[in-house]
């Protein structure tokens, strides 16, 4: 009976890792839609968000079932509680990818990102995608070391965000207020994806060690 319980719990973790891959693909596709003014890809990301939401609902229900079926011991309880938080984080990342795609769709056939910020957003997107991938791999491998690296990656994301504001607030900004608002929103979406990846990494460390990481570089909410 206990072995079956552990197998069910491990299947939740496996499916959570799969959901991480799905979210990473959504972020990647949203970036393609944004930087290439790719309407078809934008529509694909927006439509696929419902699949992420369905995975969220299924995994959440399975976690609640595991809590109700037996009294989980310390390590099992940590895993279930952390999984519930990570499921929510991944669903939110999927929502953010859809928001990026909606701005790309709104500005089509024009590009939502003005030329002076294309390089910035290209790098920002790559950092966000790598952070989601690393969080999933750390969970799959129970690797606290890799999870710990994400706090440093988040610092890089913060610097990219600051540089965006320097560009749109400078006297050299020749684009519209509407474009500046788009950039501010898009930058915030990528920044929040990174924040959720950091929160997920903190939960991975919690599962492994029983302790949440501390320090100003760790976003825990």
C-alpha positions in Angstrom: 0.0 0.0 0.0 2.8 2.4 1.0 4.7 1.5 -2.2 1.7 2.4 -4.3 1.4 5.7 -2.5 5.0 6.6 -3.2 4.6 5.6 -6.9 1.6 7.8 -7.1 3.5 10.7 -5.6 6.5 10.1 -8.0 4.1 10.1 -10.9 2.9 13.6 -9.8 6.5 14.8 -9.8 7.1 13.3 -13.2 4.1 15.0 -14.7 5.1 18.2 -13.0 8.5 18.0 -14.9 6.5 17.4 -18.1 4.4 20.5 -17.4 7.6 22.5 -17.0 8.7 21.4 -20.5 5.3 22.5 -21.8 5.6 25.9 -20.2 9.1 26.3 -21.5 7.9 25.7 -25.0 5.0 28.2 -24.5 7.5 30.9 -23.5 9.8 30.0 -26.4 6.8 30.2 -28.9 5.5 33.4 -27.3 8.9 35.0 -27.9 8.9 33.9 -31.5 5.4 35.4 -31.9 6.6 38.6 -30.4 9.9 39.2 -32.1 8.8 37.9 -35.5 5.3 39.2 -35.5 4.2 35.6 -36.1 0.4 35.6 -35.8 -0.1 31.9 -36.2 2.4 31.1 -33.4 0.7 33.7 -31.1 -2.6 32.1 -31.7 -1.1 28.7 -30.9 0.3 29.8 -27.6 -3.0 31.5 -26.6 -5.0 28.4 -27.5 -2.6 26.0 -25.8 -2.9 27.9 -22.5 -6.1 25.9 -21.8 -4.0 22.7 -22.0 -1.7 24.0 -19.3 -4.7 24.9 -17.2 -6.1 21.4 -17.6 -2.7 19.9 -16.5 -2.8 22.3 -13.5 -6.3 21.1 -12.4 -5.4 17.4 -12.8 -2.2 17.7 -10.9 -3.8 19.7 -8.1 -6.6 17.2 -7.7 -4.0 14.3 -7.5 -2.1 16.2 -4.8 -5.2 16.7 -2.8 -6.1 13.0 -3.2 -2.6 12.1 -1.9 -3.1 14.3 1.1 -6.5 12.7 1.8 -5.6 9.0 1.3 -3.0 8.6 3.9 -1.1 10.7 6.5 2.1 11.5 4.5 5.4 11.3 6.4 7.8 14.3 6.5 9.5 13.9 3.1 6.2 13.0 1.3 4.4 15.9 2.9 7.1 18.3 1.8 6.9 17.0 -1.7 3.1 17.3 -1.9 3.0 20.8 -0.5 5.9 22.0 -2.7 4.2 20.4 -5.8 1.0 22.3 -5.1 2.9 25.5 -5.1 4.9 24.6 -8.2 1.8 23.7 -10.1 0.4 27.1 -9.4 3.7 28.8 -10.5 3.8 26.9 -13.8 0.1 27.7 -14.5 1.0 31.4 -14.0 4.0 31.2 -16.3 1.7 29.8 -18.9 -0.7 32.7 -18.4 2.2 35.1 -18.8 3.3 33.5 -22.1 -0.2 33.9 -23.3 -0.2 37.6 -22.3 3.0 38.1 -24.4 1.3 36.4 -27.3 -1.8 38.6 -27.0 0.3 41.7 -27.3 2.0 40.3 -30.3 -1.4 39.5 -31.8 -2.7 43.0 -30.9 0.1 44.8 -32.8 0.2 42.4 -35.8 1.3 42.9 -38.6 3.6 45.4 -36.8 6.2 44.3 -34.3 5.4 45.1 -30.7 9.0 45.5 -29.8 10.8 48.5 -31.3 14.1 47.9 -33.0 16.2 49.5 -30.2 15.0 46.9 -27.8 15.0 43.7 -29.9 18.4 42.6 -28.6 17.3 43.2 -25.0 14.2 41.2 -25.4 16.0 38.4 -27.2 18.3 38.0 -24.3 15.6 38.5 -21.7 13.6 35.7 -23.3 16.6 33.4 -23.5 17.2 33.9 -19.8 13.6 33.2 -18.9 13.5 30.0 -21.0 16.7 28.8 -19.5 15.4 29.5 -16.0 12.3 27.5 -16.6 14.3 24.6 -18.1 16.7 24.6 -15.2 13.9 24.6 -12.6 12.4 21.5 -14.3 15.7 19.7 -14.6 16.5 20.5 -10.9 13.2 19.0 -9.9 13.6 15.9 -12.1 17.2 15.2 -10.8 16.5 16.5 -7.2 19.5 18.8 -7.8 19.7 21.5 -5.2 22.9 22.9 -6.7 21.3 23.6 -10.1 18.2 25.0 -8.4 20.5 27.4 -6.4 21.8 28.9 -9.6 18.5 30.5 -10.5 18.8 33.3 -7.9 21.9 34.5 -9.9 20.0 34.2 -13.2 17.2 36.4 -11.7 19.8 39.1 -11.1 20.6 39.1 -14.8 16.9 39.4 -15.6 16.6 42.4 -13.2 19.5 44.2 -15.0 17.9 43.6 -18.4 14.6 45.1 -17.0 16.4 48.2 -15.7 18.1 48.7 -19.1 14.7 48.6 -20.8 13.5 51.5 -18.6 16.7 53.5 -19.4 15.9 53.2 -23.1 12.2 54.1 -23.0 12.8 57.0 -20.6 15.7 58.5 -22.5 15.5 61.5 -24.7 16.5 59.3 -27.6 13.2 57.4 -27.5 11.5 58.1 -30.8 8.6 55.7 -30.5 5.1 56.3 -29.2 3.8 56.2 -25.7 1.8 53.1 -26.7 5.0 51.4 -27.7 6.6 52.3 -24.4 3.6 50.9 -22.5 3.9 47.6 -24.5 7.6 47.4 -23.7 6.9 48.0 -20.0 4.2 45.3 -19.9 6.2 42.8 -21.9 9.3 43.3 -19.7 7.2 42.8 -16.6 5.8 39.5 -18.1 9.2 38.1 -18.7 10.4 39.3 -15.3 7.5 37.5 -13.6 8.2 34.3 -15.5 11.7 34.5 -14.0 10.4 35.2 -10.6 8.1 32.1 -10.7 11.1 30.0 -11.9 13.0 31.2 -8.8 10.1 30.4 -6.5 9.9 26.9 -8.1 13.6 26.4 -7.5 13.2 27.4 -3.9 10.5 24.7 -3.5 12.9 22.1 -5.1 15.5 23.0 -2.5 12.8 22.7 0.2 11.9 19.2 -1.0 15.5 18.1 -1.0 16.7 19.7 2.3 13.6 20.5 4.2 14.6 24.2 4.3 13.7 27.2 2.1 16.8 29.1 0.9 17.3 32.5 2.4 18.8 35.8 1.2 17.7 38.9 -0.7 18.2 37.1 -4.1 15.4 34.6 -3.4 11.9 35.4 -4.4 9.5 33.3 -2.3 6.1 34.9 -3.1 
